Amino acid sequence: MARQERAIRTRRVILEAAGAVFDEHGYTATTISMVLERADVTKGALYFHFPSKESLAQAVLDEQVALGAVPPQACKLQELVDMTFVFGQRLLGNSLLKGSVRLAVDQSAPPGVDHSGPFRQWVEHLVVVLEQARGQGELLPTVQPRQTVELLVGAFAGIQLMSRALTDRADLADRISVLWGHLLPSIALPGLLTGIDRRPDRGVRVLAALDPADFEHGAMDLSAR
């Protein structure tokens, strides 16, 4: 058990180091040596978990959706809003998430790295939440969940890139609030609008309320939903 726990910790250290390096340098300029130096592990330890740079990049990408997990809410639209704010808040300091986002938009990644994966995974996950919202009578009758979610995922990707370019994401929470100010009236029943919290500090408050035992490394088991 002790050996298994060390292996899990080592894998996490490598992933976080890789996320930081990929975020700073992009896929092409990142080398295994740079990750080894940042993680302070042996080459054998790294290759035990990740046999190539491609597999390491894919593992970083695969962590993205779990890092956007939030506590369930009675109002599923609030839960959807919370995911965007928590994701944006974590982007300010989580090196693994930063690296995953950089890789997702890095067109220089080779064919063996599926940088489109997080976009598809986010769409599939958020469609479930929006379908739950529709089942609870929260949506306008004209809303098509998949179309709405694809618009949301694309818009969020764009505003976070713009925020990074202009302010190093310092204004991302404000931009997310503005995004929801435009989206919610087009999808939510009017009576719900005043009760959905989209204030810029929403991500800070949700994260502050998380139970560390249930949200280790900022992630929940999404399959439990």
N, C-alpha and C positions, 0 to 999 in steps of 0.2 A: 504494500500500500504506500509506504513512504517513497519507494522508487517511482511508482505511478504518479504520485502527487508532484514529485520533483520534475518529472517529464512534462506534466501539464503546465507547471509554472514556467519551465524553460521554453516550452512552445509559445506561451503567452508573451514572455519577454522578447522572443524573436519576432513575433508578429507585431508587437508595439514598436520595436526598433525599426522593422521594415516599413511600417506605416509612416513613421517619421521621415525616413530616408526617401521613400517614394514621394511623399508630399513635398519635400524640399527640392528634389532633383528630377522627378519624373521617372518613367520606366526605363528609358534608354540609357540615361546617365547613371542610374543606380547600379552598383555592383555588389556582389555577395560580400566582398571584403568590407565595403562600407557598412553593410548590415551587421557583419560580425563585430566590427569595431564598436558600433553603437550598442549592440546587445551585450557585448563582453562575454561571448560564449565561444566555444571551440568550433572549428569547421565541422568536425564529426557530429557535434550536437545539432548543428543546423541541418546538415544533410540527413540526419536521422529522421527529422520531421518533414523536411522539404527538399526533395532531390534536385530541384532546379530553381532558377530565378522565376521561371514561369509559374511553377507550383506555389512558390511563396507569394507572388503577386495575386494568384487566384485565391489563395487563402485569405489574404487581406481584403479582397473584394467581397468574399463570401461572408465577412463579418458585418457588413454594412447594415442590413435590415434589422438584425438583432439589436444593434446599437440605437435603434430608433424606438425601442419598446417603451411603453408607458403603462401605468395602472389602468385597468378597465374603468370605464365611466358608464353611468346609467344612460346618459345621452351619447350616442355613438358619434355624432358630429363633433361633440366636445373632445372625444377620444381622438378623432382624426386630427383636429386642430392641435391637440396636445403633442401628437407625434411630430408634427412639423416644428413646433417650438422647442421640444426636447432635443430633436436632431440638430437644430440650429444652435442651441446652447452647447451641446457636446462638441460641435465643430470648433468651438473657440479653444478647446484645450485637450481634446482626445486625439492623440497622434495617430492611432490606428484608424479612426474614422476619417481624419484628414487625408491619410494616405489612400484609403479606399475611394474617397470622393475624387481625389486627383487621378487615380487609375481609371475610374469609370469614364472620365472625359478625355483620357489620354489616347489619342488615335494612333500613337506610335507603338502601342502594345502589340505583340505578335499574335497571329491567329490562334495560338494555343491558349491565350488568355482571354476569357470571355468578359470583356469590359461592359457588355450590354446586360449582363446578368442582374446587377442590382436594379436597373430600371425595370426589367421584367418582374423581378421578385417583389419590388415595391408595388407595382401595379396589381399583381395577384393578391398580395396581402391587403392592400387598401380597398380593393373591390369587395372583399369579404366584409370589411368594416362598414362600407357604404351600403352594402346589401342589408346588413343588420339595421342600419339607420332607416332604410326604406321599410323593413319589416316592422319597425317600431313607429312608423308614421311620421318620421322626421323630415322627409324629403317632399319637394314639390312633385306632382305627378309626371311632369315632363322630364325629370332627371333620368339620364342613362348612366348608371354607375361606372361602367368601364370607360366611357368617353370622358366623364368628369374626372376620374382618377388619372387617366393619361394626361389630361390637361394640367392637373395639379402637379403631377410628378415632373412634367416638362417645365412648368412655370417655376417650381421650386428650384430645380437644377439651374435655371437661368438666373434667378435672383441671387442665389448663393454665389455663383460665379461672378456676377456683377459686384456683389458686396465685397467679395475677396479682392477684386481688382481695385475697387475704389477706397475701401476703408479697412482692409484686412479683416473683414467680417464684423467689424465693430457695430455696424448698423443693421446687421442681418435680422435681428428680432423686430426692429421697426419695419423692415421690408416685409417680413412674414405677416405682421399685423395688417399692413396695407393690402397684401395679397388676399387675406381672408375677408377684409372689408369689401372687396370686389366680388369674391367668389360666393360667400355665404348667402347674400340676398338672391342669388340665382339658383341655389339648390335647396335652401332650408325653408320650411314653413315660416311665414312671417312671425308667428307667435313665439318661435324659438330664438329669434335673433338676439333679443336683449339678454337672454340667459346664457349665451355661449361666450365664454371668456376668451377674448383674443388680444388682451393687453400685451404689450411687448415683453413684460417680465413673466409671462405665463410659464415659459420653460424653466426659469430659475425656481419658481415656486413649486412646480411639479417635481423637479429633481430634488428639491429640499425635503419633500415629503416621502421620497422613496425609502423603502426598507432595505438596507445594505445586504441583508441575508437573502432577499429575494431578487435583488438587482445587482448582483456581483458583476463588476466590470461594466456596469451600465446596461445590462442585457437581461431580458426575461426569456423564458422558454415559450416562443411564439406558438409552438405546436399544442400548448396546453389550452389555447383559447377555443 
